[in-house]
Amino acid sequence: MTKIMIIDGGPRKNFNTASMLQKFAEGANSVSNEIIVKTIRLYSLDYKGCMSCMACKVKGKASNVCKFKDALTPILEEIAGADGLVLGSPIYFGDVTGQMRTFLERLAFPWLSYNDYSLTAPKKMPVVLLETMNGQPDRNNSQGYGSMEYCIANALGQPKRLIAFNTYQVKNYDRYELAGFSEKAKRQWRDEHWEEDLQKAYDAGKRMAENLFHSTR
């Protein structure tokens, strides 16, 4: 069986990031019933960032999977054996959420060798980095996955990026102090682009699954 792991780094269960990742999963599942797609919501887990315990660097016991024991440990072990990886996060203050950044510390630090500074994951695999944001294509402050994208590219392979711009922040703008945004303009953008964004996520999931499925035949 082929497994794709989806990591949802957004706080809301049914909003932009979750919706995009759900469409990705639907696209992947459409390819074959031999494709396993598993989604993990980071906000539902109790875990910490890298604890600097250095257990992954002990001589004779070095590991490229984090050894610190908490709710994230089995997820990291599952990713190590997966065939594809999808990371999704809204963009806050130009960066991914704290939960996603914390997860990435635990994922990537064991890959790093302090002998030669190489980055080695348990296996190469296709990766999609998904972002949802308020910014527009020509005006945003997103740094995306930042330096962690470099680590991912070196250890797993060059990732694909999937971005939904100018997304709705809330369902009812009249209820919140959001005068800096034009709800009318946001609604127009959503009407023109949101279904297309969802379709792009679906297509990306289908494409990853097809490539993985055919490569094992």
C-alpha positions in Angstrom: 0.0 0.0 0.0 1.1 3.5 -0.8 0.8 6.1 2.1 0.5 9.9 1.9 0.7 11.8 5.2 -1.0 15.1 5.4 0.0 17.4 8.3 -2.5 20.2 9.1 -0.8 23.0 10.9 -3.9 25.2 11.1 -6.0 25.9 14.2 -9.5 25.7 12.6 -11.0 22.3 11.7 -13.2 23.5 8.9 -11.7 26.6 7.4 -9.3 27.5 4.6 -6.3 25.3 5.3 -8.4 22.3 6.4 -10.6 22.7 3.3 -7.6 22.8 1.0 -6.1 19.7 2.6 -9.3 17.8 2.5 -9.5 18.5 -1.3 -5.9 17.2 -1.6 -6.9 14.1 0.2 -10.0 13.6 -2.0 -7.8 13.9 -5.1 -5.3 11.4 -3.8 -8.0 9.0 -2.7 -9.7 9.2 -6.2 -6.7 7.3 -7.8 -6.9 3.9 -6.1 -8.2 2.2 -3.0 -4.6 1.1 -2.6 -3.7 4.7 -1.6 -3.8 5.4 2.1 -4.2 9.1 2.9 -3.9 10.0 6.6 -4.4 13.5 7.9 -2.9 14.7 11.3 -4.1 17.9 13.0 -1.2 19.3 14.9 -3.5 21.5 17.1 -5.1 18.2 18.4 -1.7 16.9 19.7 0.1 17.6 22.9 3.8 17.9 21.9 6.8 20.2 22.2 9.5 21.4 19.8 13.0 20.1 19.8 14.1 19.5 23.4 17.8 19.5 22.6 18.1 16.1 24.2 20.6 15.1 21.5 19.2 11.5 21.6 19.3 11.5 17.8 23.0 12.2 17.8 24.3 9.6 20.4 27.3 7.7 19.0 26.3 4.2 17.9 22.6 5.1 18.3 22.2 8.1 16.0 18.8 8.3 14.3 17.2 10.4 11.6 13.9 10.2 13.4 13.3 12.1 16.7 13.6 10.0 19.8 11.8 12.3 22.3 8.7 10.6 23.5 5.4 12.5 23.3 2.3 12.6 21.1 4.3 13.6 18.1 6.7 10.6 18.2 4.5 8.0 16.5 3.6 10.6 13.8 7.2 11.2 13.0 7.9 7.5 12.8 4.9 7.1 10.5 6.2 9.9 8.2 9.6 8.2 8.0 7.9 5.2 6.4 5.5 7.1 4.2 5.6 7.6 0.4 4.4 11.2 0.2 4.1 14.2 2.5 1.9 17.3 2.5 2.3 20.2 5.0 -0.4 22.8 5.3 -0.4 26.0 7.3 -2.1 29.4 7.3 0.4 32.3 7.3 0.6 34.4 10.4 3.0 37.4 10.6 4.6 36.2 7.4 5.3 32.7 8.7 3.7 29.3 9.3 1.9 28.7 12.6 3.9 28.0 15.7 2.6 24.4 15.8 3.9 23.8 12.3 7.3 25.4 13.0 7.5 23.3 16.2 6.7 20.2 14.3 9.3 21.0 11.6 12.0 21.3 14.3 11.2 17.7 15.4 11.0 16.5 11.9 14.2 18.0 10.5 16.8 18.2 13.4 17.4 14.4 13.3 18.2 14.7 9.6 21.1 17.0 10.3 24.6 15.5 10.7 27.0 17.6 12.8 29.8 15.5 11.3 29.5 16.9 7.7 26.3 19.1 8.0 24.5 16.9 5.5 20.7 16.4 5.7 19.5 12.9 5.4 15.9 11.7 5.9 14.9 8.0 6.2 13.8 8.1 2.5 13.1 10.6 -0.3 9.5 11.4 -1.1 7.4 14.0 -2.9 6.4 16.9 -0.8 3.7 19.6 -1.2 3.9 22.8 0.9 0.5 24.4 1.2 -0.1 28.0 2.4 -3.3 30.0 2.9 -3.0 33.7 3.6 -4.7 37.1 3.6 -2.0 38.5 1.3 -2.4 38.8 -2.5 0.0 37.5 -5.1 1.5 40.9 -5.7 1.3 42.1 -2.0 2.1 39.8 0.8 4.8 39.3 3.5 4.9 35.5 3.5 8.2 33.8 4.0 6.4 30.5 3.6 8.2 27.6 5.3 11.4 29.7 5.5 14.7 27.9 6.2 12.8 24.7 6.8 12.0 24.6 3.1 15.7 24.3 2.4 16.0 21.4 4.8 13.0 19.7 3.2 14.4 20.1 -0.3 17.8 18.7 0.7 16.5 15.8 2.8 13.3 14.7 1.0 13.4 16.4 -2.5 12.4 19.7 -4.0 8.8 20.4 -2.7 5.9 21.8 -4.8 4.1 24.8 -3.4 0.4 25.4 -3.4 -0.9 28.8 -2.2 -4.4 30.2 -1.7 -4.2 34.0 -1.5 -6.6 36.6 0.0 -8.6 34.0 1.9 -11.6 34.8 4.1 -10.6 35.3 7.8 -14.1 34.9 9.2 -17.6 34.1 7.9 -19.2 37.3 9.2 -17.1 40.4 8.9 -19.7 42.6 10.7 -19.0 40.8 13.9 -15.3 41.7 14.2 -13.0 44.7 14.2 -11.6 44.2 10.7 -12.2 47.6 9.1 -8.8 47.3 7.4 -10.3 44.8 5.0 -13.1 45.3 2.5 -15.5 42.4 3.0 -17.0 43.2 -0.4 -13.6 42.9 -2.1 -12.7 39.7 -0.1 -16.0 38.2 -1.2 -15.5 39.1 -4.8 -12.0 37.5 -4.7 -13.3 34.4 -3.0 -16.1 34.1 -5.6 -13.6 34.3 -8.4 -10.8 32.2 -6.9 -11.7 29.9 -4.1 -13.2 27.1 -6.1 -10.2 27.2 -8.4 -7.9 27.0 -5.3 -9.8 23.9 -4.1 -9.6 22.4 -7.5 -5.8 23.0 -7.6 -5.5 21.2 -4.3 -7.6 18.3 -5.6 -5.5 18.1 -8.7 -2.3 18.2 -6.7 -3.4 15.3 -4.6 -4.5 13.3 -7.6 -1.1 14.0 -9.3 0.9 13.0 -6.3 -1.0 9.8 -5.8 -0.9 8.9 -9.6 2.9 9.4 -9.6 3.4 7.3 -6.5 1.0 4.6 -7.7 2.6 4.2 -11.1 6.1 4.3 -9.7 5.4 1.1 -7.7 4.0 -0.8 -10.6 
